Amino acid sequence: MRRRAIAAGRLNVLLAVTALSWLALASPAVTASPTASPTAAASETAGASAGPSASASGAPGTLAVALAGSVEDSAYPSVAVNLSIVDAVTGRPETALDPSNVAPNPAAKVTAVSSSTASLPAAYVLVLDTSGSMANKAADGQTYMAHAKSLAKAFVAGVGANDLVKLATFDEHTLEKTGWLKGNDPSLGAAIDQVQSEARKTYVSDGLVEAAKIANARPSGYDRRAVVLITDASPADKDANLSSATMRQQLGPPTYVVGLLPPAQVGADLTQLLSDTATYTGGSYASADLTQDAATQTSTLFKPVWASTQSTWAITFSTDLAPDGNSHQEVLAITDAQQRTGTATLTYHAGGLFLISPLKVEGLASGDAVTADRTVTISVVAPRPGRTPGSTSSSTAIRLTATPPTPPTTAL
């Protein structure tokens, strides 16, 4: 094998212009843990509290921000994250963000903000109407209670593997029928089967308010939450407290109401009231089609619920920190249009200078083996405001090795 010393003049070093700005603006104030992983999880804060709260104890005007998945830094200096962002008090997901709502520290350029989705653990309160009218029969001969339980099971079958569900019932009072259970827990289905209608009135307002309280008392780690209430939506169920103004003061998490009676029987007034109440929370009101089986209606009735708890924000920023091959922390401060604020602290791994500004070696012949040590010095040609032009810093000692191909073996 031949070895050829490569003269300095034959080793051409090509450095991207952007590398100059990184070296010129390198900030020694940013430190990173030596054990940090390139895709380390973010530490989340909402106002002064860190991590998801166990109840609606977040301060008004704050956002609970959490990393959904890992930090994507393979395209360094571009770094991408997916964030779960909800109101710290109500659990309602953030609905509108753009780059102006995100402030990175240390300074970086936010290049993209878009709505996204992620599989996030969520807590659902499933509430069934057990008033006397639920014993009435629908056009197909089944009771409204039978339809409600079929829909409840269809909803449970669609929740995520890490999601929790608590079953409750309401008529004149609201009762919790189970603890927080995984959707695939057999005892949850059994509890739904045991629900029966009672000869009592329906206080929809109490059912909605109590369900919101239960949802806000979800277990730690479940910032994403929602209420699903299934009722026949009889016009007689409109109690004195069921008004848009009253409900807005007391409801919190996204609330989804499913009515079993045909829209014509529910009436325009109650339909509008239930729709306004649910929509205010970020939820919705929908009428079930009892001519279809429950499984067929799952997508129509419950897809908005799952979309709410899985909604996230994809944020991409380009860092100005030196490409030193180390781990760095970045704090993303979120301020939305309502001036609610929250932060996420994440760790990413910076690429080396020559990852983004590669070296090019010329003048090699086939079979050459090259070993070359070089120190590259970068000079700032155009001075920046407040900086003195001249040589700034030395970069890296480089070792390049080229291995020749193995010659073929010829049989004699």
N, C-alpha and C positions, 0 to 999 in steps of 0.2 A: 504494500500500500504506500502510495506516495504522500508525502506531507509537504505542504507548501506554506511558507510564512506569508501571511497576507499583509501587505504594506498598508500603512494608515491611509494612504491615498486611494486604495482600492476597496476600503470599507466605507460604504456610503450610509450614513445614518439619516433616515427620513423621519422627522418628528412632526406630528400634526400641529397646526397653529394653535389649536385649543389647548394643547399641553402647556404652552407658554403662560396662558392666563392662570392655569391651575398652580404652576410653580410660583408665579408672581403673587398669587393671592392665598397661598397656603396658610391656614390658620392653626397655630400651635395650641390654641385654647381648647380645641376639641380633643377629648381623650376617649378612649374606648377600653372596655374590659379585654384583657389578653385572652380570656377564654370564650369571648363572644363568638357565636356561630354566625356564618354568613347569612343564615335565614332565621336568626333568633327572633322569638316572639316579642311583640311590642308590650310595653307596660302601659296600661290604659288609665287615664284619669278623667274624672268628670268634676270640674271645679276643684275643690280641695280634697275630694275623696278619690282613692284609687280602687280600680276594679269594680265589678258589678255589685250593686247594693242588694240587700235582701228584701227591701221593701221600698215604697215610694218615698224615700228619705232624701233623695237628691235635692239640691237647692234649686228653687225656681230660676229659670233662665240659664240652666246648664245643660250640657249634652253629655251623655254617656258614650264614649268613643272606645271601640275595641278593634283589635286587629283580627280580621277574618282570613285565616290561612297564614301563609308565610310571606316574608319580604322577598320580592323578586329583584335581584341585583345582577343577574347574569348579563344584562345589557348596559352595565356601568359605563358612563356616569349617569345613565338614566336608571332610576329606581322606581318600582311600582309596588303599591300596596292596595289591599282591599279592606275598607273599614266599615264596621257596623256603627251607625250613628243614630242614636235615638234620644228623645227628650228624657232627661234623667228622672223626672217626676212621673210622667205619664206613660213612658215606654213607646210613644208614637214615633215611628221612623222619620228621619229627615227626608223631605221631599224635593228640595231644590238646593243645589250647590253648583258653583262654577269656580274657576281658578282664583277669582278675587276673594273667595271665602276661606282660602287656605293660606296660612302664613308659616313657612318652614323656618326653623332655627336650628343650626346656622343657616344663613341665607342660601336659598336655592331657587331655581325657577320652576314653578309649577307649570307643566306642559299640557296636562290633560286631566279633566275631572268628568266622570260619567257615571250614570247609574249602572249598577251591576247586581249580581246575586251571589249568594254563598250558602252553604249548608251550615246553619247556625242552630245551636240548641235553643229551643223555644218552650215556653210554658203556656198551655191553653186551659182556659176554664170553659167547660162544656156545660151549658145550663139548659135543662128541659122543663117546659111548662107542665105542671101536674094538676092544673085546675080542672074543675068538673067538665068544662066544655071539651077537653081533650078526649073524653070518652065518646063523644059523638062520632058518627061514621061519615067517612068521605064517600064520594060517588062510587068508588070501587068496592064498598062494603067493609073496608078495614077502618079501624078507629084512627083518629088523628094521633093518638098515643103510639099506636103500632108504627105509623109512618115516621113519627119523631124518633123512635128508637132505631129504626132501620137507617135513617139519615145519620144519627149519632154514631152508629157502628161504622158507617161508610166514612165518616170524618176521621174517626180514630184509626181506621185502617190506612189512611193516607199521611199520617204524621211521620216525622223522621224518627230514626232509630234512637236518637238521643233526646227526643222531645218528651216533655211531661204533660200529662192531662189530669185535671181534677174534675170530677163529676159533681154537679150540684143540681138541685131542683128548686122550683119556686111556684107558689100559688099565693096564699096570703102571707107566707113566710118563705125565706130562702134557707135551704138546708144543704150542707156539704155531705155528699154521699160517699166519697172516697178521699184518701190522701192523694198526694202527687204520685202518679203512676206512669210508667213507660206505656206507650201506646200498644205495645204487644203483650202487655201483662194480661193474662186471662181473667184476672179478678175485675178488670175494668169492664170487659164485655159482660161479665156476670152481673155487675152492679147495674149496667144499663138494662139488662133483662128484667131486673127486679123493680124497676121504676113503674109505678102505677098512678093513674089519675085519682084525684081525691075530690070529694064534693065540696070544693072550696072556690072562692073567687080568685081572680087573677090580678095581682099587683105587678104589672110589668115594670113599673118604675123601681120597685124594691128589688126585683130580680136583676135589673141592669146595674143598679148602684152596688148591691152586695157582690155581684160577680166582679165588678171593677176592683173592689177592695181585696177580694181573694186573689185576683191576678197580681195586684201590687204587692202581695205578701208571698210572692213566688220564692222558691229556693235561691240561694246565692249562686251566681253564675248564669242566671237566666234573665238578662235584660230584655230579650225579645219575648213579647207576650201578647196575647189577644184573648178576647171573649167571644164565644160562639153561643148564641141563644136561639133555641128552637121553640116556637110557639105557634098555636093555631092562628093568632092575630085576629081574634074575634073583636068586632067593634065594641062589644060590652067590656072588653079588658082595659079600656082607656080610663085609668084611675086619675084622681085629681092631681097627683104629683107628676104625671107623665106630660111634661111640657118641655119644649126645646130649651127655654131659659133655665128651668130647674135642672134638667139633665146636663146641660153644659157646665154647670157649676160643680157637678158631682162625679161625672164620668171621667175616666182616665185613659186606659189602654184602648187600642183599636178594638171596636166592637162590631160584630157581624150578626145581624138578626135575620133568621130564616122564618118566613111565614108560610103556614100550610094551607090556609084557606085561599080559594081563588081570589085574585085581585078585586073582582067586582063585589065579592062579599066582604072583603076587608074594608073597602070604601076608600075614597080619595083622601079624606082627612087623616085617618089613622096611618094609611100608607105614607103620606107626606111626613107625618110626625115621626114615625119610626125611621124613615129614610133620613130626615134631617138630623135626628139624634145620632144615628150610626155614622153618617157621613162626617159629622163634626169631629168625631174621634179618629177619623181616618179609615173607618170601616165602611159598611154598606148594608142595605136592606135588600133582600131578594125573596121572590116568591117561588116556592117549590112547585114542580109539576108532578102531581101525584099520579099521573097516568104513566110515568116512567119509573123504573126501579131506582133505588137509592144509588147504586153503583154508577148508573148512567149519568146521574145528576152531579156526581162528585166534582167534576171539573167546573161545571157552571156555578155551583153554590159555594164551593170551598177553595177553589184555586186562588181567589183574591186573599183569603186568609193566609195561606202558605206564602203567597208572594209578598205579603206585608212583613212577615217574620223573617224572610230570607233576603230582603232588600238590603243592598250595601252600596258603597261608593268606591269606585276604582280611581285612585289618585296616582299620577305619575309626576315625578319631579326630576330635574337634572341638577346634580350637586356641583358646587364650585370648589369643593375641598380638594386638596392635593391627592393625586392618585398614588397613594403610598403603599397599597396592598394591605392596609390594616382595617380593623372594624371601627365604625363610627356610629354615633347616635345622632338621630334627627328628631326634633320635636315638631309635630304638625299641629298648629293651633287652628281650630275650626271656629269661625264666627258666621252664623247663618243670617238670613234676611231679618229674622226676629231678634237679632243680637244675642242669641243664645250661644254660649261658648263651651268648648271642651277641647281636650288635647290627647294626642297619642304619641308616645315616645317609642321609637323603633330603632333597631340596629341593623345596619347593612355593611357589607364587605366591599371596600374600595379595590378596584383593580390596580395593578402596577402601571407605571408610566408607559411601559412598552407594550402593554395590552392594548392601549388605545392609540399609541404612536409606535408602530412596529419598525423594526430594523430591516434593512434590505442589504444583503451581501451580494456583490457582483464579482465577476471575473473568475469563477470557479470552473474547473474542468471535471468531467465525469471521473469519479473515483477519488477526488480530493477529500482529504480529511482536514477540517479547519478547526483550529483552536485559537481564539483571539480574545484577549482581555482589553476592554476599552472603557474609559471614563468619559462620559459625554457632558459637556458644560453648555448650559443654555444662557444666552444673553438676551436681555430685553431691549429691543430696538426702539420701539415707540414708548416713551415714558407715560405712565398713567398719572393722573392728578395726585400730587402728594408723594410721588415716588421718585427716587433718584435713578436715572438710567444707568445701565452697566450690567456686569455679570452678576447673576443672582445666586445660583446654587449649582452644585455638582449633582449629577443624577446617580446612575447605578453602574457598578462594574459589571460588564456583560461577558458571558462566556458562550460562544457559539460553537456547536459541534455538528459536523456533517459526517455521516457514516456511509462509506461506499457500499454498493451492492455486493452480495456474495457471488463470486464467480461460479459458473455452472461446473458440475463434476461430469467428466467424460469417462465412460467405462472403456477399459482396454481389452 
